[in-house]
Amino acid sequence: MSDRFFVDTNILVYCYTEDETAKKQKALGIVNHPDAFISAQVLTELANTLKRKFKLDWQVVE
C-alpha cells in the first residue's frame, strides 16, 4: 500500500523559482511523485501567487 500525500502551495511555488535551484529540483521531485495529490484550493492559491508575485499574465497562469 502506498501513502498518498497532498502537496502544499509552497512546494508548487518552488517549482517556478529561478533563484533557488536546489529547492526547485526537490519540489519538482515531490510534485512528480506518483503518490502526490494537489487540491483545487492549492491550485487556486498557486494561480494567485503566480499572478501577484511572479507577475505572470492570466493566460500564462492558465
C-alpha positions as CSV (number, residue, x, y, z in Angstrom):
1,M,0.0,0.0,0.0
2,S,1.3,3.4,-0.9
3,D,1.0,6.5,1.2
4,R,-0.7,9.3,-0.7
5,F,0.0,12.9,0.2
6,F,-1.1,16.4,-0.7
7,V,1.3,18.9,-2.0
8,D,1.3,22.3,-0.4
9,T,1.2,25.6,-2.4
10,N,4.8,26.5,-1.3
11,I,6.1,23.3,-2.9
12,L,4.4,24.3,-6.2
13,V,5.8,27.9,-5.9
14,Y,9.3,26.5,-5.6
15,C,8.8,24.7,-9.0
16,Y,8.7,28.2,-10.5
17,T,11.6,29.8,-8.7
18,E,14.8,30.7,-10.6
19,D,16.8,31.8,-7.6
20,E,16.8,28.6,-5.5
21,T,17.7,25.8,-7.9
22,A,18.2,23.1,-5.2
23,K,14.7,23.8,-3.7
24,K,13.3,23.8,-7.3
25,Q,14.7,20.4,-8.0
26,K,13.4,19.0,-4.7
27,A,10.0,20.5,-5.3
28,L,9.8,19.0,-8.9
29,G,10.7,15.6,-7.5
30,I,7.9,15.9,-4.9
31,V,5.3,17.1,-7.5
32,N,6.3,14.3,-9.9
33,H,5.9,11.6,-7.3
34,P,3.2,9.1,-8.2
35,D,1.5,9.4,-4.8
36,A,1.4,13.2,-4.8
37,F,-2.0,14.9,-5.0
38,I,-2.9,18.6,-5.4
39,S,-6.2,20.0,-4.2
40,A,-8.3,22.6,-6.1
41,Q,-7.6,25.1,-3.2
42,V,-3.8,24.7,-3.7
43,L,-4.2,25.3,-7.5
44,T,-6.2,28.5,-6.8
45,E,-3.5,29.7,-4.3
46,L,-0.8,28.9,-6.9
47,A,-2.6,30.8,-9.6
48,N,-2.9,33.9,-7.4
49,T,0.7,33.7,-6.4
50,L,1.9,33.3,-9.9
51,K,-0.1,36.4,-10.9
52,R,0.7,38.6,-8.0
53,K,4.3,37.7,-7.1
54,F,5.6,36.4,-10.4
55,K,3.7,39.0,-12.4
56,L,2.5,36.4,-15.0
57,D,-0.4,37.1,-17.3
58,W,-3.6,35.1,-16.6
59,Q,-3.1,33.3,-20.0
60,V,0.3,32.1,-18.9
61,V,-1.0,31.0,-15.4
62,E,-3.8,29.1,-17.1
